[in-house]
Amino acid sequence: MTDSLPEDVADVLDLVLNPDEPVHVALRRQVPRLNVHSRCKCGCGTAYFELDADTVEPAPTGPGTVVAADAQLFTETGECPGEILVFAQGGYLSWLEVCSWGDDVEVNLAAARHWLQPPS
């Protein structure tokens, strides 16, 4: 999706932002301008973004912070150990969060990327 973001972040954004939804289309236009300014220290892969708002148009998400996209994660056995949330603030991509719902299965961005892929 972009060369300026780490591959794992770019892949997950590409998989979660639906190219058929107008809000997601507007958010996808921001991705080439995104930079990761920090990541969660626990290793989950949560990424916090920087974006020069003067270089892109805001998505029609409304004011404040919203969950602009989300996707539940399903393992090969059908277990749902967590989800991915994409947040926007004032129409601009703000962060991608990797959520785990337990300690049984390790949930991180690498696993999320795998689980979000359509079955082959």
VEXDREN-384076 format. One record per residue (C-alpha): residue number from 1; residue in one letter; chain; y, x, z. Coordinates in steps of 0.02 Angstrom, whole numbers. Layout:
// residues N
i:aa:ch:v:u:w
NUM:a:A:Y:X:Z
...
This chain:
// residues 120
i:aa:ch:v:u:w
1:m:A:0:0:0
2:t:A:116:148:34
3:d:A:116:336:44
4:s:A:243:343:187
5:l:A:129:262:318
6:p:A:-32:331:390
7:e:A:-176:267:285
8:d:A:-256:167:426
9:v:A:-94:71:461
10:a:A:-58:40:276
11:d:A:-236:-23:246
12:v:A:-234:-145:391
13:l:A:-63:-213:341
14:d:A:-128:-236:165
15:l:A:-279:-331:230
16:v:A:-183:-441:353
17:l:A:-26:-484:253
18:n:A:-83:-619:132
19:p:A:-7:-594:-42
20:d:A:-9:-783:-68
21:e:A:103:-826:81
22:p:A:292:-813:49
23:v:A:333:-739:221
24:h:A:196:-610:199
25:v:A:259:-568:24
26:a:A:431:-531:97
27:l:A:353:-425:235
28:r:A:247:-331:107
29:r:A:408:-279:19
30:q:A:460:-192:180
31:v:A:301:-88:195
32:p:A:354:53:76
33:r:A:508:79:187
34:l:A:413:81:353
35:n:A:384:232:462
36:v:A:278:240:619
37:h:A:389:301:759
38:s:A:254:294:894
39:r:A:77:241:932
40:c:A:-9:177:1086
41:k:A:-77:322:1189
42:c:A:-245:237:1227
43:g:A:-314:268:1052
44:c:A:-320:86:997
45:g:A:-208:120:848
46:t:A:-65:3:892
47:a:A:85:65:791
48:y:A:271:38:819
49:f:A:381:42:664
50:e:A:551:104:612
51:l:A:634:22:464
52:d:A:808:40:390
53:a:A:856:-144:380
54:d:A:994:-104:256
55:t:A:864:-57:124
56:v:A:762:-219:124
57:e:A:787:-406:143
58:p:A:723:-492:300
59:a:A:574:-608:287
60:p:A:606:-790:329
61:t:A:526:-779:502
62:g:A:677:-839:599
63:p:A:770:-750:738
64:g:A:686:-660:881
65:t:A:511:-589:890
66:v:A:367:-682:808
67:v:A:185:-651:767
68:a:A:204:-644:580
69:a:A:19:-618:544
70:d:A:-143:-613:640
71:a:A:-326:-588:603
72:q:A:-477:-601:714
73:l:A:-601:-459:701
74:f:A:-786:-497:675
75:t:A:-923:-367:690
76:e:A:-1077:-362:579
77:t:A:-1169:-463:713
78:g:A:-1036:-599:713
79:e:A:-959:-549:879
80:c:A:-769:-565:891
81:p:A:-711:-420:1000
82:g:A:-526:-431:964
83:e:A:-387:-461:840
84:i:A:-243:-384:745
85:l:A:-67:-449:770
86:v:A:82:-404:661
87:f:A:251:-433:742
88:a:A:419:-456:658
89:q:A:589:-455:743
90:g:A:729:-545:653
91:g:A:627:-545:491
92:y:A:583:-360:494
93:l:A:413:-282:528
94:s:A:415:-214:704
95:w:A:239:-169:759
96:l:A:54:-189:727
97:e:A:-50:-221:882
98:v:A:-236:-194:903
99:c:A:-304:-311:1037
100:s:A:-472:-296:1123
101:w:A:-548:-441:1218
102:g:A:-673:-342:1320
103:d:A:-755:-176:1354
104:d:A:-920:-209:1262
105:v:A:-861:-155:1089
106:e:A:-732:-21:1052
107:v:A:-588:-99:958
108:n:A:-470:20:869
109:l:A:-381:28:703
110:a:A:-526:115:616
111:a:A:-648:-21:672
112:a:A:-522:-157:627
113:r:A:-503:-86:453
114:h:A:-692:-95:430
115:w:A:-711:-270:504
116:l:A:-568:-341:399
117:q:A:-652:-290:236
118:p:A:-741:-431:145
119:p:A:-932:-416:156
120:s:A:-1008:-325:9
